[in-house]
Amino acid sequence: MTASPSVDSLSPTNPADELPHPTRPDTPLWSENYAWVGYDPAAQVGFMAHLGRTPFDQELWRGTAVAFLPGEELLIAKTVGRPPTPEQAGNGSMLLTCREPFVNWHLGFEGAGRRTSRAAVASQLVPDTELDLLRFDLEFAALSPVWDLGAAMGNQDWGHAHHEQAGRYRGTVTAGSQRHAIDCTGFRDHTTGPRDFGHLRRTFWAHGEFPSGRVFCVLRIWDPSDTASLNQGFIYDGEKLIPAVPTELPTLTSPDGSPHRFTVHADAPGAIEITGEVVHSTAFMMSEPNDLAVGTDHGHPGTKVIVEAPTRYEWDGEVGWGWVERSRVLGEIS
């Protein structure tokens, strides 16, 4: 990769933009974030990895790793550290390796997490309890082109550039003494720019991948006045990305991920209707300006809670798997 990363943008044609960008100490709350999610229905195991620069030191990366395990169990780790080199995205425990820009990545994590459950994180913050081994060794291979939000990010407070991509994950997730083989679809994303959760009211993000090769993704962000400041999406038909406009999206009603059954409506063009069923979930408090506290703190009703949920989808009779992420001010739902 001989090109240089873009400044506060992510070009889907510049390979260097896949890698970490130069820090921006002159820009308050400037950050950079990578996210990776997937769920294997055969193993009944899912995973989430989030890596983001901290607001107090842009050269430090905060990692959050979650294993979604059978029986509604969770193993969750948070780590902070510096990467082996400034050109790498990682913090010692988590390391993201770009093997081929826009095509192949490796997601690696090796550390220790705290065992908890879906019910527990919906009712309280996760206490500092005993630790257990958590390891991700996953290869990501693209299934779709990169979806670039481009100019739509210009007025956003969680980043000024953002792209996403569907792919297939193969590898293993190890939780304690159990090593789970993973072969499933999922998503990854990359965001740069100033990040301040205080300027969000609620959010909805969902994606699903289907055996036919179809993919959908929808994203809506509400600003503090509860107006949709971003409302975008796409359909991938196996050959090309087709713009989609979300119309009806169900907002979060509980830290347990309710409603657990919902329908996504969008115009792509022409009305599409996709039903979803949440199969697992975990909750985080969106601590301002841009951290994630594990669990739900009912003592801070003015803070937003965000719920990450592996989801089964059905689209015109075809079953697929994906994710739904929803956030909302906690005091509005509890």
C-alpha positions in Angstrom: 0.0 0.0 0.0 1.8 3.1 -1.2 -1.0 5.6 -1.0 -1.6 7.7 2.1 -4.8 7.5 4.2 -7.4 10.2 3.4 -7.9 13.1 5.9 -11.2 12.6 7.8 -12.6 10.5 5.0 -12.7 6.8 3.9 -12.5 6.2 0.2 -13.7 2.8 -1.0 -11.0 3.0 -3.7 -8.0 4.0 -1.6 -6.4 0.8 0.0 -4.6 2.9 2.6 -7.9 4.0 4.1 -8.4 0.5 5.4 -5.5 1.0 7.8 -5.4 3.3 10.9 -5.3 7.0 10.0 -2.9 9.5 11.4 -4.0 10.9 14.7 -5.6 14.4 14.9 -4.6 15.9 18.3 -5.8 19.3 17.1 -9.4 18.0 16.7 -11.3 17.5 20.0 -12.8 14.0 20.4 -11.3 12.9 17.1 -11.5 9.1 17.0 -11.3 6.0 14.8 -13.3 2.9 15.3 -13.6 -0.6 13.8 -16.4 -3.0 14.5 -16.9 -6.7 13.6 -20.0 -8.8 14.3 -21.2 -12.3 13.3 -23.4 -15.2 14.5 -23.1 -18.9 13.6 -26.6 -20.5 14.0 -25.2 -24.0 13.7 -22.8 -23.4 16.7 -25.3 -21.0 18.4 -22.3 -18.8 19.0 -21.8 -15.1 18.0 -19.1 -12.6 18.4 -18.6 -8.8 18.5 -15.3 -6.9 18.5 -15.1 -3.2 18.7 -11.8 -1.3 18.6 -11.7 2.5 19.0 -9.2 5.3 19.9 -9.7 6.7 23.4 -10.8 10.4 23.8 -8.0 11.1 26.3 -5.1 9.7 24.2 -5.6 9.1 20.5 -2.7 6.6 20.3 -4.4 4.3 22.8 -7.0 1.9 21.5 -9.9 0.6 23.6 -11.1 -2.9 22.7 -14.4 -4.6 23.6 -14.8 -8.3 22.8 -18.0 -10.3 23.4 -18.8 -14.0 22.9 -22.5 -14.7 22.6 -22.7 -18.3 23.9 -25.5 -21.0 24.1 -28.0 -20.7 27.0 -28.0 -16.9 26.7 -24.5 -16.8 28.4 -22.0 -14.0 27.6 -18.2 -13.7 28.0 -17.2 -10.0 27.8 -13.7 -8.4 27.8 -12.6 -4.7 27.8 -8.9 -3.9 27.2 -6.9 -0.7 26.5 -3.4 -0.5 25.1 -1.2 0.6 22.2 -0.7 -1.4 19.0 2.6 -3.1 18.1 3.3 -0.3 15.6 1.3 3.0 14.8 0.4 1.5 11.5 -1.6 -1.3 13.1 -5.0 -1.4 14.6 -4.8 -3.1 17.9 -4.0 -2.8 21.6 -2.0 -5.9 22.6 -5.0 -8.1 23.2 -6.9 -7.3 20.0 -5.2 -7.0 16.6 -6.8 -6.4 13.2 -4.8 -7.4 10.2 -5.6 -6.3 6.7 -4.5 -9.1 4.4 -6.0 -7.6 1.2 -7.8 -4.2 1.2 -11.6 -4.4 0.9 -11.3 -8.2 0.6 -9.7 -10.1 3.5 -9.0 -9.3 7.1 -7.9 -11.3 10.2 -9.6 -10.6 13.5 -7.5 -11.7 16.5 -8.2 -11.4 20.2 -6.5 -13.1 23.1 -7.4 -12.1 26.6 -9.8 -12.7 29.5 -13.4 -11.9 29.9 -16.1 -11.9 32.6 -18.9 -14.4 32.5 -22.4 -13.0 32.6 -25.8 -13.5 31.0 -28.2 -11.7 28.7 -30.6 -11.1 31.7 -27.9 -9.8 33.9 -26.6 -7.1 31.5 -30.1 -5.9 31.0 -30.5 -5.3 34.7 -27.2 -4.1 36.0 -23.6 -3.1 35.3 -21.3 -6.2 35.1 -19.3 -6.4 38.3 -15.6 -7.0 38.5 -15.7 -10.8 38.9 -13.5 -13.8 38.1 -12.0 -14.0 34.6 -12.0 -16.7 31.9 -10.1 -17.2 28.7 -11.5 -15.4 25.6 -9.9 -15.8 22.2 -11.0 -14.9 18.6 -9.1 -16.3 15.6 -11.3 -15.3 12.6 -10.7 -14.7 8.9 -13.0 -12.3 7.1 -13.7 -12.6 3.4 -15.8 -10.0 1.6 -19.2 -11.0 0.3 -20.2 -7.5 -0.9 -18.5 -4.3 -2.1 -17.8 -1.7 0.6 -20.8 0.6 1.3 -19.5 4.1 1.7 -21.8 6.7 3.4 -19.9 9.6 1.8 -21.4 13.0 2.2 -24.3 11.7 4.4 -21.8 11.7 7.3 -21.1 15.4 7.0 -23.4 16.5 9.9 -22.9 13.4 12.1 -21.4 13.6 15.6 -20.2 9.9 15.8 -17.8 10.3 12.9 -17.3 12.2 9.6 -16.6 9.1 7.5 -18.0 5.6 7.6 -18.0 2.4 5.5 -19.4 -1.1 6.0 -19.1 -4.5 4.3 -20.7 -7.9 4.4 -18.5 -10.9 4.6 -18.0 -14.5 5.7 -16.1 -15.4 8.9 -14.3 -18.6 9.4 -12.2 -19.6 12.4 -12.7 -20.2 16.1 -14.1 -18.5 19.1 -12.7 -19.9 22.4 -14.6 -19.2 25.7 -13.0 -20.8 28.7 -12.4 -24.5 27.9 -14.8 -24.5 25.0 -13.4 -24.0 21.5 -16.2 -23.3 18.9 -15.7 -23.6 15.2 -17.2 -20.6 13.3 -18.4 -20.5 9.7 -20.9 -17.7 9.2 -21.7 -14.4 7.6 -21.4 -11.0 9.3 -20.4 -7.4 8.9 -17.5 -5.1 9.6 -17.3 -1.3 9.6 -14.8 1.5 9.9 -15.4 5.1 11.1 -13.2 8.2 11.5 -13.8 11.7 12.8 -15.0 13.4 16.0 -17.2 11.1 18.2 -19.6 12.4 20.8 -22.4 10.2 22.0 -24.0 13.2 23.8 -25.4 14.5 20.5 -27.4 11.3 19.7 -31.0 10.6 20.8 -31.5 7.1 19.5 -30.2 4.8 16.7 -31.1 1.8 14.6 -28.7 -0.3 12.6 -29.5 -3.7 11.1 -28.1 -6.0 8.5 -28.7 -9.5 7.2 -27.1 -12.0 4.8 -28.9 -14.7 2.9 -27.9 -18.0 1.1 -28.9 -16.6 -2.3 -26.2 -13.9 -1.9 -28.6 -11.1 -1.1 -27.6 -8.6 1.7 -29.5 -5.8 3.3 -28.4 -3.0 5.6 -30.3 -0.1 7.1 -29.1 2.8 9.4 -31.0 5.6 11.0 -29.7 8.1 13.5 -31.9 10.5 15.5 -30.5 13.8 16.7 -31.3 15.4 20.1 -34.5 16.8 18.7 -35.6 13.3 17.8 -35.3 14.1 14.1 -33.7 11.6 11.7 -30.3 13.2 10.8 -29.3 10.1 8.8 -31.5 7.6 7.1 -29.6 5.3 4.7 -29.4 1.8 3.5 -28.6 -0.6 0.7 -29.6 -3.9 -0.9 -26.9 -6.1 -2.5 -28.3 -8.4 -5.1 -25.2 -10.5 -5.6 -23.8 -8.1 -8.2 -24.3 -4.5 -7.2 -25.2 -2.3 -4.3 -28.7 -0.7 -4.6 -29.6 2.3 -2.5 -32.4 1.7 0.0 -34.3 4.2 2.1 -35.6 2.9 5.5 -39.2 3.7 6.1 -40.4 2.0 9.3 -37.9 0.8 11.9 -38.8 -0.4 15.4 -37.1 1.5 18.2 -35.7 -0.1 21.3 -38.2 -0.6 24.2 -36.0 -2.5 26.8 -32.3 -3.2 27.6 -33.1 -6.8 27.0 -33.4 -6.0 23.2 -37.2 -5.8 22.9 -39.0 -5.9 20.7 -37.5 -9.3 20.0 -39.7 -9.8 16.9 -39.8 -6.9 14.5 -40.1 -5.9 10.8 -37.8 -3.7 8.8 -39.5 -1.7 6.0 -37.5 0.1 3.3 -37.8 1.3 -0.3 -35.1 -0.1 -2.5 -36.8 1.1 -4.9 -40.1 -0.7 -4.4 -41.2 -1.7 -0.9 -39.3 -4.5 0.9 -40.3 -6.1 4.1 -37.9 -8.2 6.2 -38.9 -9.8 9.5 -36.4 -10.2 12.3 -36.1 -12.3 15.5 -33.5 -11.5 18.1 -31.8 -14.7 19.3 -29.3 -13.2 21.9 -28.2 -9.8 23.1 -26.0 -7.7 25.3 -26.4 -4.2 26.6 -23.9 -1.4 27.1 -24.2 2.1 28.5 -23.0 4.7 26.0 -20.8 6.6 28.5 -20.0 10.1 27.2 -18.2 11.2 25.3 -17.6 7.8 23.6 -17.0 4.8 25.8 -19.0 1.6 26.4 -19.8 0.4 30.0 -20.7 -3.2 30.1 -24.3 -3.7 31.3 -27.2 -1.4 32.2 -26.9 1.4 34.9 -30.4 2.2 35.9 -29.1 4.9 38.2 -28.3 7.0 35.2 -31.6 7.3 33.2 -30.3 10.2 31.1 -27.6 8.1 29.5 -28.2 6.0 26.4 -28.2 2.2 26.4 -27.2 0.4 23.3 -28.2 -3.3 22.7 -26.2 -5.5 20.3 -28.2 -8.5 19.1 -27.6 -11.5 16.7 -30.8 -11.9 14.7 -32.6 -14.3 12.4 -34.2 -12.7 9.4 -36.7 -13.8 6.8 -37.0 -12.1 3.4 -39.6 -13.3 0.9 -39.4 -16.8 2.5 -35.6 -16.9 2.6 -34.0 -17.3 6.0 -30.8 -15.4 6.7 -28.8 -14.3 9.7 -27.4 -10.9 10.8 -27.6 -8.3 13.5 -29.6 -5.5 15.0 -28.1 -2.7 17.1 -30.5 -0.2 18.7 -29.9 2.6 21.3 -32.1 4.9 23.2 -32.1 7.1 26.3 -32.5 4.7 29.2 -35.0 6.8 31.1 -37.4 6.6 28.1 -37.7 2.9 28.2 -37.2 1.8 31.9 
